[in-house]
């Protein structure tokens, strides 16, 4: 293996290592890898207050033509 071949090999290994390490980002750790069909397993929604529901209803009434 010549100097050029060795440099290409080292470059390939470095690129492979960089790609492998990039896949280990913190935000991807601990995420679910298998899912249950038809079941939402995300965070619970916040409850909406009666005042917020009334405000949304009033806004909808103003948008009707």
Legacy VTK file of the C-alpha trace (Angstrom):
# vtk DataFile Version 3.0
C-alpha trace
ASCII
DATASET POLYDATA
POINTS 65 float
0.000 0.000 0.000
1.443 3.294 -1.074
1.358 6.665 0.574
-1.771 7.682 -1.337
-3.566 4.428 -0.461
-2.666 4.803 3.193
-3.902 8.419 3.218
-7.196 7.365 1.608
-7.594 4.566 4.149
-6.958 6.912 7.073
-9.362 9.479 5.592
-12.053 6.821 5.160
-11.645 5.603 8.739
-11.784 9.171 10.058
-14.954 9.901 8.051
-16.543 6.676 9.280
-15.678 7.522 12.897
-17.082 11.058 12.550
-20.314 9.721 11.059
-20.665 7.117 13.780
-20.157 9.657 16.551
-22.597 12.122 14.976
-25.358 9.510 15.278
-24.971 9.519 19.071
-26.469 12.970 19.715
-27.900 13.558 23.183
-31.410 14.363 21.932
-31.611 10.955 20.243
-30.797 9.034 23.397
-33.670 7.474 25.295
-36.204 7.820 22.468
-38.551 4.908 21.820
-37.314 2.459 19.217
-40.493 0.414 18.956
-44.034 1.723 18.797
-47.460 0.315 19.620
-49.914 0.686 16.758
-52.721 3.109 17.560
-51.310 4.153 20.949
-50.026 7.693 21.556
-47.154 7.534 24.021
-46.147 11.183 23.943
-46.475 13.821 26.613
-49.937 14.518 28.013
-51.729 17.613 26.760
-52.399 20.506 29.087
-55.979 20.977 30.215
-57.764 23.965 28.751
-59.546 26.303 31.143
-63.198 27.226 30.671
-62.183 30.836 29.974
-59.845 29.714 27.185
-62.592 27.561 25.635
-64.992 30.536 25.738
-62.380 32.819 24.173
-61.772 30.321 21.356
-65.515 29.988 20.771
-65.891 33.773 20.564
-63.037 33.935 18.066
-64.678 31.265 15.894
-67.993 33.128 15.927
-66.272 36.282 14.642
-64.672 34.332 11.760
-67.905 32.919 10.352
-69.193 34.607 7.217
LINES 1 66
65 0 1 2 3 4 5 6 7 8 9 10 11 12 13 14 15 16 17 18 19 20 21 22 23 24 25 26 27 28 29 30 31 32 33 34 35 36 37 38 39 40 41 42 43 44 45 46 47 48 49 50 51 52 53 54 55 56 57 58 59 60 61 62 63 64
